[in-house]
Amino acid sequence: MAGVATRLAGTSRSARRQVSVTDIRWADVILVMEDKHASRLRADFRQEVAYKALHVLDIPDDYQYMDEELVELLRSKCEPLIFGEA
């Protein structure tokens, strides 16, 4: 999306790129797909996420990377949160 800078990182220890404290501090808004991801962030980065907008999108984390259905779900759920229409 024009005008929006993003970073992608996983909460799993096996993630290709794991979320870091630097990522958390950088973010204005944090979006996760499932409740378990939010729980991991709160457990691993308690202080860093305490004052961040953290939203659970309620999207099952079982899609392949760049799956067209996933991209559409993300767009429809993220745009209102990013642009303040929620």
C-alpha positions in Angstrom: 0.0 0.0 0.0 1.3 3.4 -0.9 2.6 5.3 2.1 2.7 2.3 4.4 6.0 0.7 5.5 5.8 -2.9 6.7 7.9 -5.6 8.1 7.1 -9.3 8.1 8.3 -11.6 10.9 7.1 -14.7 12.6 6.6 -15.6 16.2 7.7 -19.2 15.8 11.3 -20.3 16.6 11.4 -21.9 13.2 10.2 -18.7 11.3 12.4 -17.7 8.4 12.7 -14.3 10.0 11.8 -14.1 13.7 10.3 -10.9 15.2 12.8 -8.9 17.1 12.7 -6.1 19.7 13.8 -3.7 17.0 10.7 -4.7 14.9 8.4 -4.1 17.9 9.9 -0.7 18.7 9.8 0.3 15.0 6.1 -0.5 14.6 3.2 1.9 15.1 0.7 -1.0 14.7 1.2 -4.7 15.1 -1.0 -7.1 13.3 -1.0 -10.8 13.9 -3.0 -13.6 12.3 -4.0 -15.6 15.4 -4.4 -15.2 19.2 -1.5 -17.5 19.8 0.8 -15.0 17.9 -0.4 -12.1 20.1 0.2 -14.3 23.2 3.7 -15.1 22.1 4.5 -11.4 21.5 3.1 -10.4 24.9 5.1 -13.2 26.6 8.4 -12.5 24.8 8.2 -8.7 24.5 6.0 -7.7 27.4 7.3 -4.2 27.9 7.7 -3.4 24.2 4.1 -4.4 23.2 2.5 -2.8 26.3 1.9 0.5 24.6 1.5 -0.7 21.0 -1.7 -1.2 19.1 -1.8 -5.0 18.7 -4.6 -6.5 16.6 -5.5 -10.1 16.0 -6.9 -10.6 12.5 -8.5 -14.0 13.2 -7.0 -15.5 10.1 -5.9 -19.2 10.4 -2.1 -19.5 9.9 -2.4 -22.3 7.5 -2.0 -20.5 4.1 1.0 -20.7 1.8 3.1 -17.6 1.4 1.4 -15.1 -1.0 -1.7 -17.3 -1.5 -4.3 -15.2 -3.3 -7.0 -15.8 -0.8 -4.7 -14.9 2.1 -3.6 -11.7 0.3 -7.3 -10.7 -0.1 -8.1 -11.6 3.6 -5.1 -9.6 4.8 -6.0 -6.6 2.7 -9.7 -6.5 3.8 -8.8 -6.9 7.5 -5.6 -4.7 7.6 -6.7 -1.6 5.6 -9.4 -0.5 8.1 -6.9 -0.9 11.0 -4.1 1.0 9.2 -6.1 3.7 7.8 -8.4 4.2 10.8 -11.7 3.0 9.4 -12.1 0.3 12.1 
